[in-house]
C-alpha cells in the first residue's frame, strides 16, 4: 500500500515589524511556493496582511483579531481541517504547501503543540519547519523585553536576519550573537529589503530536522500562560508580553497624507515607549484609492498602494495601534484628537476574542 504524503506546513513567525509579510509576499511569487495555501493570523479589528500577500492564486485565509497560540488556536485547526476535506473533494485546487504567518506576538510552541495534537492534522500534514524573522537592529533589545520573541528564536529551524541593509556591522554582529546564544543550531540567513529567496528557505527547512524537543520550556516564567498539550500530553504554555492591547481608529473620510503623517509622527513621539506597531489604511490620493500605511517608533512612515483588484469599497479604513503598558485606546484617542476626530476606540486585549 502506497504511503500517504503529508502536506508540509511552514510556520513563519517573528516579532512585530520584523518583516514577515514583506518576505512572504515575495516568496509566494516564486516557483517553490506556487499554488501554496496561505493562512495569515493578524491582530487588530481589521485584517490587512492577507491583502498584502495576495497573489493571483488562492486568496490568503485570514484569522482575525486573535493570536493563533491563544484565542485563534481552534480557528487555525478548524481551517486546516476544512482545507484538507475541500482538497480531498476537489472543491479547491490541490496545494503542495501551507504557509502560516503568525502574529508578531505569537509564541510558536503552543501552535506546534496544537497542530501535533490534532489527529487529522497530524496524520495529513507535517510541520516542515519554523522560519523566524529577526530585526538586525531591534531584535536583541526585543529579546529582553518580549518573551514571545525568545520563543520565536528557540523554535526556529531557520532565521531570516532582516533589515541588514540599514543595520550597522556592530548591530548585525550583536544580533547574530543573541541568536546563537538561544538557538545555536538554527541557520541564519541575512535579508536586505526582503530579498531572501524562497529557494534558500526551502533548502534550509529541508536540511533541518524537526526535533520533537524543539520547543522546550526555555522562556521566562513572569509572563501570561495559556495551556495547550502536545501530542504526548505535556502542557505547553504560550508566553506573552504583559499588558498588550490594540485599538482601531477609523478614517472613513479622505485625508491628505501630510496631515496623516504629522498626526502619526506626533503620536509616535508622545508614546514612543508604549507603541509596538501601527498599521492600517487611508485614502490619501485624489482618486480615493486605499493605500497601506504602517510604522513604529523611530521608523519612517511607509506607504504602499493596494492593487486595483484589492480596492474594496466595503473595506474599513483606519489605523490599528498595538500598544504595551499604556492602554491602546488612549494612544488611538490621542491620534484621533490630533486629526480633530471625536470617536470611541475601546482597547482590546490581544487574547480577548473567544473561540467559535
N, C-alpha and C positions, 0 to 999 in steps of 0.2 A: 504494500500500500504506500502510495507516494506521501512523503512528509509534507504537512501544511507549511506554507511560507507565511510567516507573520509580517505584518506591515510595520516598518520601522518608524519610531517616533523620535523626533529631535526636539528636545526642550531647549528653548533659547531664553535665557534669563540674564539678569544684570540690573544694577540699581538705576533709579530714575535718572534720565538724561545721559546714560552711558552709550547710547547709540544703537539699541536693539532694532528699532523699527527701520532705521536707515540701512542697516545691513540686510535685514530680512527682505526689504523691498527690492534690493539688488539681487539677492540670491534667487528670488522667485522668477527672475528673468533669465536665469542660467539653465542650461540643459540638464544639469544634475538634479534639479528640483522641478523639472517640467511636470505639470499636472498634479503637483502636491496639493493636499488639503491643508488649509491653514486655520488654526484656532487662535484668536487674539483675545487675551484676558486683559481688561483695562479697568482702571479706577475712574471714578467720576460719573456724573449724571449722564453725560453724552459721550458715546464712543467715538473715537477718532482714528486710532491706529489702524483699524481694519480698512479704512478708506485709503490710508497712506500706502498700504502694501497691496492694494487691489491691482490685479492684472487682468488680462483678457481671459484667464481661466476661471475656475470656480471662485466666486466671491468668498473672501475670508469669513469665517464664523466668529461672532463676537460674544464673549462672556462679559457682560457689562457690570460695572459698579460693585464688584466683589472680588476678593482675591482667591485665586484657584487653590491656594493652600489653606483657605479658610471657608468663607461664605460661598464661593463658587465651586467648591470641590465636587459636590454632587452633580452640578451642571456640567462639569468637564467630563465626568464618567458617562453621564447620560448622552452627551454629544458624541463621544467616541463610539458608544454602543449603537446609537442611531446611525452613524456613518457606516458602521460595519454592515448592518442589515440593509441599508439602502444600496451599498456597494454590491452586496450579495445578490439582491434582487434587481440589480442593474437599473435602478431609478436615478442613479447618479453615475458619472463616468468612474472607471476604476482609477485609483490613485495609488502611487507607489511609496509616498511618504506622507506622514502627518507632522507638520511643524507647529509647535505650540509656543507662542510668545507670551510669557508670563508678565504680570505687572512688575513695576520696578521695585516693589517692596514685597515680592513673593519669596518665600523660603521653599526651595525645590524639594527638600526632604519629604514633607508630607504629600506633595504632589506625586512623587515617585512611589511612595508607600501606597497611596490610594489607587494608583493605576495597577500596581502589582497585586493588590489585594482583591481586585475586581476579577471574578472568574473569567468572564468572556473576554475582557480586555487583555488579561494576562495570557490567554490562550491564542488570541488572534492578532495581538500587537506585541511589539517588543521595543523597549527603550534603547535606542541605538546610541544615544549619547546626550550629554548635557553640555551646552556651549554657554559660557558666561561672558558678557561684555564687561570690561573693567576700564574706567576712565583713567588714563595715564596721569592726569593732573589731580583729580579729586579723589580717586579711588582709595589711596592709603588713609586719608582723613575719614572717608566714609566708613571704612572698616572699624574705626574706633568708635563711631557714633551709632552705627546701624548694624545690629546683629544679623539681620537677614542678608546683608552684604557679605558677611563672613560665611554664612551657609551657602550662598551662591558660589563662592570660590571653592569651598570644601567639596561641593558636589560636582564640580566641573571636570569633564574629560579634557576639554579644550577651552582656552581663554583667549578671547579677542581683546587685545590691549588697544583700546580705541583712543582717538584724538592724538596720535603720536606726531601728527603734522604740526600741532600747536603746542606740544609739551616740550620742555627742555630735556637735555640729556640726563640731567640730575633727576628730574621728575620721572622719567622713564625707568631709570635705574632703581629709584625708590619703589616704584610700582612693581617692578619685577621681583624685587627683594621681598615685598609684602606678600605677593602671590606665592612665591617659593616657600616662605615660612609656613603658610597654611596648606598648600597643595603642591608639594614638590614634584609630583608625577604628572601634573597637568601640562599639556603642551601650550606654550604661549605664542600667539601669532599677532604681530603688530598690524594695526589697521589705521590708515590715514584717510579721512574723508569717506569712510565706509567702503574702502577698496579691497577688502579681504575677499578673495574669490570663493565661490561656492565649492569649487573643486577641492580647494585646500581644506575646507571644513569637512566635506565628505570623507576625504582621506584621513583626516585627524580622528574622526569618530570611528571610522572603520579600523584604524590601527589600535585604538584604545579598547580595552576590555572592561565592560561594566562589572565593577566589583560589588558584590552584594553588601559589602560593608562600606560602600562609598559614602553613605550619608550617616556617619556616626555622630553621636552627640558631642560635637566639638564647640558649640556656641555657648555663650554666657547664659546664666540662669536668671538674669534680672529682667527678662522680657516677658511679654504675654505668651501663653502657651495654648495651643489648640490641638487636642488629642486626635491622633489618627493611629491606625495599626498597620504595620507592614504585613507581607504575606506570611510571616512566621508568627504573627500575633503580637509583635513587640510594639510598644507605644512609641509613636513618633510625634514630636512636638514642633509646631510652627513657631519660629522666633520672629517677633515683630518689634519694631521700634515703638516706644510708648507714645501715646497721645498724637497719633497721626489722623487728621481729618481732611475732608475735601469739601469744597463748596463751588457752586456754579453761578456765574454772573451772566445772565442773558444779554445779548447785544442785538436785539431784533432790528434796530434801525441802522442804515449805513453810517459809517464813521470814517473820517479821514485818518489815514494811518499815522500821521504826525500826532494827532490828538490821542489816539490809542497808545502809541509808543510812549508818549510823555506820561500818561497815566500809569502805564505798566512800569516804567522806569522809576517813577516816584514811589510806587507801591513796593517794588523790589528793594529799593534803598531803605524804606521805612521798616521793612520786615525781613531784612536780609538774613537774620539769624534763624528765622522760622520757616520761610518758604523753601520747599524742596523742589517744586516744579510748577510751572504754569504752562498750560497748553489749551488751545481752543481754536475757534474760527471767528472770522469777522468779514464784513462786506466793506472793503476799503476802496474799491475801484468804482469808477463812474457807472460801469455796466451792472453793478450789484453782484458780481461773481463772488463766490465764497472762497476764501483762502485760509490756510492754516497758519496760525501764529503760535510760537512756543518759545519759552525762555526759562531762565533760572537766575538766581542772584549772581552778579559779576560775570554774566554772559551776555553776548549780543542778542537782540530780539530777531528771531528767524521768521521769515515769511516764505510760504510755499503755496503756489497756486494748485487748486484742485482741478483735475481734468474735467472737461465738459461732461463726460459720462458720469461724474460723481457730483455734479451740481444738482442737489436735491432741494427743491423749494420748500419741502416739509422739514428739512433738517434744522434742528435747534442750533442757533448760532450764539456763541458766547465763550467765555473763558472759564476754565476749571483751575482752581488753586488747590494744590496739595501741600499741606502745612503741618509742621510738627510743633508741639507745645502750645503756641497761640492757636485759638480756635479759628478754623478756616473761614467761618462766616464773618469774623472781624476783619480779616485781610481782604476778603472779597467785597465786603461792605465799604472798606476804605477805597478800594479801586473804583467801585461804583460811584462813590461820592466825588471822586476826582473827575469823573465824567459827567457829574450832575444827574446821575441816575438814582432814584429812590426805589429800592426793591428789598424784598425779604429773601435772604440767601442762607437758609439753615445749613449748618455744617453736618456732614455725615461721617461717622466713624468708619474706618476702612473695612471692618468686618461686619457692618451692621446689616447687610442685606440677608434675609433669611433664605433657607433652601426652598426649592419649589419652583 
